[in-house]
Amino acid sequence: MIKEQINSLLLEGDFPEVSTERELIETHISWVFICHRFVYKIKKPIKYSFLDFSTLEKRKKYCKREIELNKRLTNGIYLDVVPINKLNDHYKIGGKVGTAIDYAVRMLKMDRTKQMDQLLVQKKVTKSDIQNLAKKIALFHESTTIIHQKDVLDIQEKFNDLEAEKKYLAAQSGGGKYLTIIDNAIKISNTFLEKNKELLIGRLRAGFFRDCHGDLHSRNIFLLPSPQPFDCIEFNDDYRQIDVLNEVAFLCMDLDAFGKKVLSELFLEYYNQFFSSMKSSKEHHLFVFYKAYRANVRAKVNSLRAKSAVNEKERTKALSEVDKYLRLMESYLKTLSL
């Protein structure tokens, strides 16, 4: 579907449920309709170096893949794939009347006030929440597929990709400071990975690279009676098949970014009790590097958001996030360069 069709579906289209609630949220790769009981997620017809939703067949395939993968960690949230049909310039989700022009993942609507990022802001995330979440992730990692073959040094290229944002960031007010941070970060990263190549290879051989969630941060977690991580990466296996410490580092970095360092340390402590995957000081340094990498990626994503912002308010907010994550990345790397 294209944006004009999405707007028509929003304003005049038919949905499987009778609902006066119909909210549209747009991300860089999807459109999400939030209704009274269900949520419908439609993939944009786009193609990037890391993602290909360019054909109807591929979008249907990845809708099915999204449900399959997310059911590993959720219970009753991901339901099915439904067609989006067109009949006489009228759009309808579900049913068999008309021609299927796209597909949507149908999910049960969850209580958005229970999303972990919101609860963190409200200071409502408890020690018990962290313990339950750590146990869930540890048990998931322990049982998920072990990855035996992977280029463990491909993270170097991914880390250094931040360099592509230097020109844009340098043009911003006070942007010179970012060039220094990025250049130093790449230098430290290259040195660290060269020194720890055998450690990474050893972790691959030991079975610590697994088919994980891939996008584990607080916005992708509901803290209900049982924690429910959702929205794992389905469009690129490489982004999901990673060192378990890389996955855990994402959530811990996110907690650090919220100013919740105590919760971050607590999560890591509990996780390692349930699934012992960090047993040495070298592995702890690797964990810190992974946190720096995750902050690096967040900085890049927000730089891209700033570039595509539709107004000054959005651009300023995105650049503020760039600053936060670059400085967080820098703070992690300083401990590795001592």
C-alpha positions as CSV (number, residue, x, y, z in Angstrom):
1,M,0.0,0.0,0.0
2,I,1.0,3.6,-0.4
3,K,0.3,6.5,1.9
4,E,-2.8,7.7,0.1
5,Q,-4.3,4.3,0.3
6,I,-3.4,4.1,4.0
7,N,-5.1,7.4,4.6
8,S,-8.2,6.2,2.8
9,L,-8.2,3.0,4.9
10,L,-7.9,5.2,8.1
11,L,-10.8,7.5,7.2
12,E,-13.2,5.4,5.2
13,G,-12.0,1.8,5.3
14,D,-13.7,-1.2,6.9
15,F,-12.1,-3.1,9.8
16,P,-13.1,-6.5,11.2
17,E,-14.3,-4.9,14.4
18,V,-16.8,-2.2,15.1
19,S,-14.7,0.6,16.6
20,T,-14.8,4.3,16.9
21,E,-11.1,4.1,18.0
22,R,-8.8,4.2,15.0
23,E,-5.3,5.6,15.5
24,L,-2.5,5.5,12.9
25,I,1.1,5.3,14.0
26,E,3.8,5.5,11.3
27,T,7.4,4.2,11.7
28,H,10.1,4.2,9.1
29,I,9.2,0.7,7.9
30,S,5.5,0.2,8.8
31,W,2.0,1.6,9.4
32,V,0.2,0.5,12.6
33,F,-3.5,0.9,13.1
34,I,-4.6,0.8,16.8
35,C,-8.3,0.0,17.2
36,H,-10.5,-0.9,20.2
37,R,-9.5,-4.6,20.6
38,F,-6.9,-5.2,17.9
39,V,-3.8,-3.7,16.3
40,Y,-3.0,-4.1,12.6
41,K,0.5,-3.7,11.4
42,I,1.2,-3.1,7.7
43,K,4.7,-3.2,6.2
44,K,5.7,-0.4,3.8
45,P,6.6,-1.4,0.3
46,I,10.3,-0.4,0.7
47,K,13.7,-1.9,0.1
48,Y,16.9,-1.0,1.9
49,S,20.3,-2.7,2.1
50,F,19.1,-4.6,5.3
51,L,15.4,-5.0,4.5
52,D,13.2,-5.9,1.5
53,F,9.4,-5.4,1.6
54,S,9.3,-4.4,-2.0
55,T,6.7,-7.0,-3.3
56,L,3.4,-8.3,-2.0
57,E,4.7,-11.8,-1.7
58,K,7.6,-10.7,0.5
59,R,5.4,-8.6,2.7
60,K,3.1,-11.6,3.3
61,K,6.1,-13.8,4.0
62,Y,7.5,-11.4,6.6
63,C,4.1,-10.9,8.2
64,K,4.0,-14.7,8.8
65,R,7.6,-14.6,9.9
66,E,6.9,-11.8,12.4
67,I,4.1,-13.9,14.1
68,E,6.2,-17.0,14.1
69,L,9.2,-15.4,15.8
70,N,7.3,-13.2,18.3
71,K,5.3,-16.2,19.5
72,R,8.6,-17.4,21.1
73,L,8.3,-14.7,23.7
74,T,4.7,-13.6,23.8
75,N,1.5,-15.3,24.8
76,G,-1.7,-14.5,22.9
77,I,-0.6,-11.2,21.4
78,Y,0.3,-12.1,17.8
79,L,-2.8,-13.7,16.3
80,D,-2.7,-14.0,12.5
81,V,-2.1,-12.5,9.1
82,V,-5.1,-10.8,7.4
83,P,-5.5,-9.6,3.9
84,I,-6.2,-6.0,3.0
85,N,-8.7,-6.1,0.2
86,K,-9.7,-3.5,-2.4
87,L,-13.1,-3.4,-4.1
88,N,-14.2,-0.4,-6.2
89,D,-11.6,1.9,-4.6
90,H,-12.8,0.9,-1.1
91,Y,-10.4,-0.8,1.3
92,K,-11.2,-3.4,3.9
93,I,-9.1,-5.4,6.4
94,G,-10.0,-9.1,6.4
95,G,-12.6,-11.1,4.5
96,K,-12.6,-12.6,1.0
97,V,-14.4,-9.9,-1.0
98,G,-12.2,-7.9,-3.4
99,T,-8.6,-8.2,-4.4
100,A,-5.8,-8.6,-1.8
101,I,-3.5,-5.7,-2.3
102,D,-1.6,-6.1,1.0
103,Y,-1.4,-7.9,4.3
104,A,-1.4,-7.0,8.0
105,V,-0.3,-8.7,11.2
106,R,-3.2,-8.7,13.6
107,M,-2.4,-8.4,17.3
108,L,-4.3,-8.2,20.5
109,K,-4.3,-4.7,21.8
110,M,-2.3,-4.4,25.0
111,D,-2.5,-1.8,27.7
112,R,0.0,0.9,26.5
113,T,0.3,2.3,30.0
114,K,2.1,-0.9,30.9
115,Q,4.9,-0.4,28.4
116,M,8.2,-0.4,30.2
117,D,9.5,2.9,28.8
118,Q,6.4,4.7,30.2
119,L,6.7,3.0,33.6
120,L,10.4,3.9,33.8
121,V,9.5,7.6,33.4
122,Q,6.9,7.2,36.1
123,K,9.4,5.4,38.4
124,K,7.1,2.4,38.5
125,V,9.5,-0.3,37.5
126,T,10.2,-2.5,40.5
127,K,13.0,-4.9,41.5
128,S,10.6,-7.7,41.0
129,D,9.8,-6.5,37.5
130,I,13.5,-6.6,36.6
131,Q,14.0,-10.0,38.1
132,N,11.0,-11.5,36.2
133,L,12.1,-9.9,33.0
134,A,15.7,-11.1,33.5
135,K,14.5,-14.7,34.1
136,K,12.2,-14.6,31.0
137,I,15.0,-13.4,28.7
138,A,17.6,-15.8,30.2
139,L,15.3,-18.8,29.8
140,F,14.5,-17.7,26.2
141,H,18.2,-17.4,25.4
142,E,18.9,-20.7,27.0
143,S,16.4,-22.5,24.8
144,T,16.6,-20.6,21.5
145,T,18.6,-21.8,18.5
146,I,22.4,-21.8,18.7
147,I,24.1,-20.1,15.8
148,H,27.3,-22.0,14.8
149,Q,28.4,-19.9,11.8
150,K,28.7,-16.1,11.7
151,D,31.3,-13.5,11.0
152,V,31.8,-12.3,14.5
153,L,33.8,-9.3,13.3
154,D,31.0,-7.9,11.2
155,I,30.1,-5.7,14.2
156,Q,33.2,-3.6,13.3
157,E,31.6,-2.5,10.0
158,K,28.3,-1.9,11.7
159,F,29.9,0.2,14.4
160,N,32.0,2.2,11.9
161,D,28.9,3.0,9.9
162,L,28.3,5.9,12.2
163,E,31.0,7.7,10.3
164,A,28.4,8.3,7.5
165,E,26.6,10.7,9.8
166,K,29.6,13.0,10.4
167,K,29.0,15.4,7.5
168,Y,25.4,16.0,8.6
169,L,26.2,16.3,12.3
170,A,29.1,18.6,11.6
171,A,26.8,21.1,9.9
172,Q,24.7,21.4,13.1
173,S,25.3,24.0,15.8
174,G,28.3,22.9,17.8
175,G,28.6,19.9,15.6
176,G,32.4,19.9,15.7
177,K,32.4,18.1,19.1
178,Y,30.5,15.2,17.5
179,L,33.3,14.6,14.9
180,T,35.8,14.2,17.7
181,I,33.6,11.8,19.6
182,I,32.9,9.7,16.5
183,D,36.5,9.6,15.3
184,N,37.7,8.5,18.8
185,A,35.0,6.0,19.1
186,I,35.9,4.3,15.8
187,K,39.5,4.2,16.8
188,I,38.8,2.6,20.2
189,S,36.3,0.2,18.7
190,N,38.8,-1.0,16.0
191,T,41.5,-1.5,18.6
192,F,39.2,-3.3,21.0
193,L,37.9,-5.7,18.4
194,E,41.4,-6.5,17.1
195,K,42.5,-7.4,20.6
196,N,39.4,-9.4,21.4
197,K,39.0,-11.3,18.1
198,E,39.7,-14.6,19.7
199,L,37.3,-13.9,22.6
200,L,34.5,-13.4,20.0
201,I,35.4,-16.5,18.1
202,G,35.5,-18.4,21.4
203,R,32.0,-17.2,22.3
204,L,30.7,-18.4,19.0
205,R,32.2,-21.8,19.5
206,A,30.9,-21.9,23.0
207,G,27.3,-21.4,21.8
208,F,26.7,-17.9,23.1
209,F,25.6,-16.6,19.6
210,R,21.9,-17.4,19.4
211,D,18.7,-16.6,17.6
212,C,17.6,-13.8,19.8
213,H,15.0,-11.0,19.9
214,G,17.3,-8.4,18.2
215,D,15.5,-5.3,19.3
216,L,15.2,-5.7,23.1
217,H,14.6,-2.3,24.7
218,S,12.0,-0.9,27.1
219,R,9.6,0.4,24.4
220,N,9.3,-3.2,23.1
221,I,8.4,-4.7,26.5
222,F,5.0,-4.8,28.3
223,L,5.3,-5.2,32.1
224,L,2.1,-7.0,32.7
225,P,1.6,-9.7,35.4
226,S,4.2,-11.6,33.2
227,P,6.7,-9.5,31.2
228,Q,6.0,-9.6,27.4
229,P,8.8,-8.6,25.1
230,F,7.4,-8.1,21.6
231,D,8.3,-6.7,18.1
232,C,11.4,-8.7,17.5
233,I,13.3,-8.3,14.3
234,E,11.9,-10.5,11.5
235,F,13.2,-8.8,8.4
236,N,16.9,-9.6,8.8
237,D,18.2,-12.8,10.5
238,D,21.7,-11.3,10.9
239,Y,20.4,-8.5,13.2
240,R,18.7,-11.1,15.4
241,Q,21.3,-13.9,15.5
242,I,23.8,-12.3,17.9
243,D,25.8,-12.8,21.0
244,V,23.3,-13.0,24.0
245,L,25.4,-10.3,25.7
246,N,24.8,-8.0,22.8
247,E,21.1,-8.5,23.3
248,V,21.3,-7.9,27.0
249,A,23.5,-4.9,26.5
250,F,20.8,-3.2,24.4
251,L,18.3,-3.3,27.3
252,C,21.0,-2.3,29.9
253,M,22.1,0.6,27.7
254,D,18.5,1.7,27.4
255,L,18.1,1.6,31.2
256,D,21.3,3.6,31.5
257,A,19.9,6.2,29.0
258,F,16.8,6.5,31.3
259,G,19.1,7.3,34.2
260,K,18.3,3.9,35.7
261,K,21.9,2.5,36.2
262,V,20.8,0.6,39.3
263,L,18.1,-1.2,37.4
264,S,20.6,-1.9,34.6
265,E,23.1,-3.4,36.9
266,L,20.4,-5.4,38.7
267,F,19.1,-6.8,35.4
268,L,22.6,-8.0,34.4
269,E,23.1,-9.6,37.8
270,Y,19.8,-11.5,37.7
271,Y,20.3,-12.5,34.0
272,N,23.8,-13.9,34.7
273,Q,22.4,-15.9,37.6
274,F,19.7,-17.5,35.4
275,F,22.0,-17.9,32.4
276,S,25.7,-17.7,33.1
277,S,27.0,-16.0,29.9
278,M,29.6,-13.6,31.4
279,K,32.2,-15.3,33.5
280,S,35.4,-13.2,33.1
281,S,36.6,-9.6,33.2
282,K,37.2,-9.8,29.5
283,E,33.6,-10.8,28.9
284,H,32.5,-7.9,31.1
285,H,34.6,-5.6,28.9
286,L,32.9,-7.1,25.8
287,F,29.5,-6.4,27.4
288,V,30.5,-2.7,27.9
289,F,31.6,-2.6,24.3
290,Y,28.3,-4.0,23.2
291,K,26.6,-1.2,25.2
292,A,28.7,1.3,23.4
293,Y,27.7,-0.3,20.1
294,R,24.0,-0.1,21.0
295,A,24.3,3.6,21.9
296,N,26.2,4.1,18.6
297,V,23.2,2.6,16.7
298,R,20.7,4.7,18.6
299,A,22.8,7.8,17.8
300,K,22.8,7.0,14.1
301,V,19.0,6.2,14.0
302,N,18.3,9.6,15.6
303,S,20.6,11.3,13.1
304,L,18.6,9.8,10.3
305,R,15.4,10.9,12.0
306,A,16.7,14.5,12.3
307,K,17.5,14.5,8.6
308,S,14.0,13.4,7.6
309,A,12.1,15.5,10.3
310,V,9.1,17.4,8.9
311,N,9.5,20.3,11.3
312,E,12.0,22.0,13.5
313,K,10.6,20.6,16.7
314,E,11.1,17.0,15.6
315,R,14.6,17.8,14.2
316,T,15.6,19.4,17.5
317,K,14.3,16.5,19.5
318,A,16.1,14.0,17.4
319,L,19.4,15.9,17.6
320,S,19.0,16.0,21.3
321,E,18.8,12.2,21.3
322,V,21.9,12.1,19.1
323,D,23.8,14.1,21.7
324,K,22.6,11.9,24.5
325,Y,23.6,8.6,22.8
326,L,26.9,9.8,21.5
327,R,27.9,10.9,25.0
328,L,26.7,7.6,26.5
329,M,28.7,5.7,23.9
330,E,31.8,7.9,24.7
331,S,31.4,7.2,28.4
332,Y,31.4,3.4,27.8
333,L,34.4,3.5,25.5
334,K,36.5,5.5,27.9
335,T,36.4,2.6,30.3
336,L,37.8,0.3,27.6
337,S,40.6,2.6,26.6
338,L,42.0,3.0,30.1
